[in-house]
Amino acid sequence: MSTGEVLLWVIFPYVAATTFFVGHYWRYRTDQFAWTSRSTQLLDRRVLGWASPAFHYGALAAIGGHVIGLCIPPSVTASVGISESFYRWFAGIAGGIAGLVTLVGFLGLVYRRARSPRVRLTTTRMDMLTYLLLTVLIVLGCWMTFGHTLFTSSPYNYRDTIAVWWRSLFYLNPDVKAATGAPLVYQLHAIIAWGFWAAFPFSRLVHAWSIPLQYIGRPYILYRRRYAAR
């Protein structure tokens, strides 16, 4: 392995993962008042009404597909009767839809932020960095799905390369050859993704963890009249 390969495929993922977890801890302990999406809904809600749900639901579906594809080896899906051809078509179509929905929603959010002067003033440098990384990730993801999985005569199976490298990171024995054997677009997608996760704790995206689960079990709110009805 060359020094560059070690830096990209061994050191950088672990540094990014450490930054992700330590950064969240530091942010929560020192900057809880800014642990928010800094919502701009009151400033302009016309585009936000459709762009935000499209981006969030599309991104959740895309993340779910990534988790399944990267974490579950082909041997497991084959053992339950799912052929590689069926998996490729199902994952490709589902991932393509999720990617397009995410892309449309994200473009709507970026357009809104660029078009509205009031919304634009609330945009920080970290927001610009995360938006840039997201743009590249989404575009590369759509390119891989449509150009390397669906509309091609020789579909590429990333579960034999990038997914193997991904799982090897958790074994503390990174399989660099598995990563470098993938096409360049897959390598770029993987490396930029680690950069995105490293920046995540310092952006407004931390609001994703602020799910009000306590609302599920809280008692009902009772409203009573202040004065007796006449």
C-alpha positions in Angstrom: 0.0 0.0 0.0 1.1 3.5 -0.8 1.1 6.3 1.8 -1.8 8.0 0.1 -3.9 4.8 0.2 -3.2 4.4 3.9 -4.2 8.0 4.6 -7.4 7.8 2.5 -8.6 4.3 3.3 -7.3 3.6 6.8 -6.4 6.8 8.7 -9.1 9.2 7.3 -12.1 7.0 8.1 -11.1 6.5 11.7 -10.3 10.2 12.1 -13.6 11.1 10.6 -15.5 8.6 12.8 -13.7 9.9 15.9 -14.5 13.5 15.0 -18.1 12.5 14.4 -18.6 11.1 18.0 -16.3 13.4 19.9 -17.6 16.4 18.0 -21.2 15.6 19.0 -20.2 15.3 22.6 -18.3 18.6 22.5 -21.1 20.4 20.7 -23.7 19.1 23.2 -21.6 20.1 26.2 -20.6 23.5 25.0 -23.2 24.7 22.5 -26.6 23.3 23.5 -28.4 26.6 22.6 -27.2 26.3 19.0 -28.2 22.6 18.8 -31.0 23.4 16.5 -31.9 23.5 12.8 -32.1 27.3 13.0 -35.4 27.0 11.2 -36.2 29.8 8.7 -39.8 28.7 8.1 -41.2 32.0 9.3 -39.0 33.8 6.7 -40.2 31.9 3.7 -42.3 28.8 3.7 -43.6 28.4 0.1 -40.7 26.3 -1.2 -40.0 24.8 2.2 -43.4 23.1 2.3 -42.6 20.6 -0.4 -38.8 20.7 -0.5 -38.1 19.8 3.1 -40.3 16.7 3.2 -38.9 15.5 -0.1 -35.3 15.9 1.1 -35.8 14.4 4.5 -37.9 11.3 3.5 -35.7 10.7 0.4 -32.5 11.0 2.5 -33.9 8.6 5.2 -34.7 6.0 2.4 -31.3 6.5 0.9 -29.5 6.0 4.2 -31.5 2.9 4.9 -30.5 1.5 1.5 -26.8 2.3 2.2 -27.0 0.5 5.6 -28.5 -2.6 4.1 -26.1 -2.7 1.1 -22.9 -2.0 3.1 -23.6 -4.1 6.2 -25.3 -7.2 4.8 -23.0 -9.5 2.8 -24.2 -11.1 -0.4 -24.0 -14.5 1.3 -26.7 -13.5 3.7 -29.2 -12.3 1.1 -28.5 -15.4 -0.9 -29.1 -17.7 2.1 -32.7 -16.3 2.4 -33.4 -16.9 -1.3 -32.7 -13.4 -2.7 -30.7 -13.7 -5.9 -28.0 -11.1 -6.8 -30.0 -10.1 -9.9 -33.2 -9.5 -8.0 -31.3 -7.6 -5.3 -29.6 -5.4 -7.9 -32.8 -4.5 -9.6 -34.7 -3.9 -6.4 -32.0 -1.9 -4.7 -31.3 0.0 -7.9 -34.9 1.0 -8.5 -35.6 1.8 -4.8 -32.3 3.7 -4.5 -32.9 5.6 -7.8 -36.3 6.8 -6.6 -34.9 7.8 -3.2 -32.0 9.5 -4.8 -34.2 11.5 -7.2 -36.6 12.5 -4.4 -33.6 13.6 -2.3 -32.1 15.5 -5.1 -35.3 17.4 -6.0 -35.9 18.3 -2.4 -32.3 19.4 -1.9 -32.3 21.5 -5.0 -35.5 23.2 -3.7 -33.9 23.9 -0.4 -30.7 25.3 -2.0 -32.8 27.4 -4.4 -34.8 28.8 -1.5 -31.7 29.7 0.5 -30.1 31.4 -2.5 -33.2 33.2 -3.7 -34.4 34.7 -0.4 -32.1 37.4 1.0 -33.5 36.9 4.6 -32.9 33.1 4.5 -29.4 33.6 2.9 -28.3 35.8 5.8 -28.9 32.9 8.2 -26.5 30.7 6.2 -23.1 30.0 7.9 -19.8 28.9 6.4 -20.4 25.4 7.9 -23.8 25.3 6.1 -22.1 26.1 2.8 -19.5 23.3 3.4 -22.2 20.7 4.3 -24.3 21.8 1.3 -21.4 21.4 -1.0 -20.6 17.9 0.4 -24.2 16.9 0.2 -24.5 18.1 -3.4 -21.5 16.0 -4.5 -22.7 13.0 -2.6 -26.2 13.1 -4.0 -25.0 13.6 -7.6 -22.4 10.8 -7.3 -25.0 8.5 -5.8 -27.5 9.1 -8.6 -24.7 8.7 -11.2 -23.7 5.3 -9.6 -27.3 4.1 -9.4 -28.3 5.0 -12.9 -25.0 4.7 -14.7 -23.4 1.7 -13.0 -26.4 -0.3 -11.8 -29.6 0.2 -13.8 -28.8 1.6 -17.3 -25.8 -0.4 -18.2 -25.0 -3.7 -19.9 -22.4 -4.6 -17.3 -23.7 -3.6 -13.8 -21.2 -3.1 -11.1 -21.6 -4.9 -7.7 -20.2 -2.6 -5.0 -21.0 -5.2 -2.4 -17.8 -7.1 -3.5 -15.5 -4.1 -3.0 -16.6 -0.9 -1.2 -18.9 -2.9 1.2 -16.1 -5.3 2.0 -13.8 -2.4 2.9 -16.6 -0.7 4.9 -17.2 -3.8 7.1 -13.5 -4.4 7.5 -13.2 -1.0 9.2 -15.2 -2.4 12.1 -13.0 -5.4 12.4 -10.0 -3.0 12.7 -8.4 -4.6 9.7 -9.2 -2.3 6.7 -9.2 -4.1 3.4 -7.6 -1.4 1.3 -7.4 -3.5 -1.9 -11.2 -4.0 -1.8 -11.7 -0.2 -1.8 -9.1 0.6 -4.4 -10.5 -2.1 -6.7 -13.8 -0.1 -7.1 -14.4 2.4 -9.9 -13.3 5.9 -9.2 -16.8 7.3 -8.7 -17.4 4.8 -5.9 -14.1 5.7 -4.3 -14.9 9.4 -4.4 -18.4 8.8 -3.0 -16.9 6.8 -0.1 -14.2 9.3 0.8 -16.4 12.4 0.5 -19.0 10.6 2.7 -16.4 10.4 5.5 -15.7 14.1 5.1 -19.4 14.8 5.4 -19.8 12.8 8.6 -16.8 14.5 10.1 -18.4 17.9 9.4 -21.9 16.8 10.6 -21.5 17.6 14.4 -20.6 21.2 13.7 -23.5 21.9 11.3 -27.2 22.5 11.8 -27.7 18.9 10.8 -27.3 17.9 14.5 -31.0 18.6 14.9 -31.6 15.1 13.3 -30.9 13.6 16.8 -33.3 15.8 18.6 -36.3 13.5 18.1 -39.0 14.3 20.7 -39.5 10.6 21.6 -40.7 11.7 25.1 -43.9 13.0 23.4 -45.0 9.4 22.8 -45.3 8.5 26.5 -46.2 11.9 27.9 -49.7 12.3 29.5 -52.4 14.0 27.6 -52.8 17.8 28.0 -56.1 18.7 29.6 -57.7 22.0 28.9 -60.2 23.4 31.5 -62.3 26.5 31.5 -61.2 29.2 33.7 -64.7 30.2 34.4 -67.8 28.0 34.7 -69.9 27.7 31.5 -73.1 29.7 31.6 
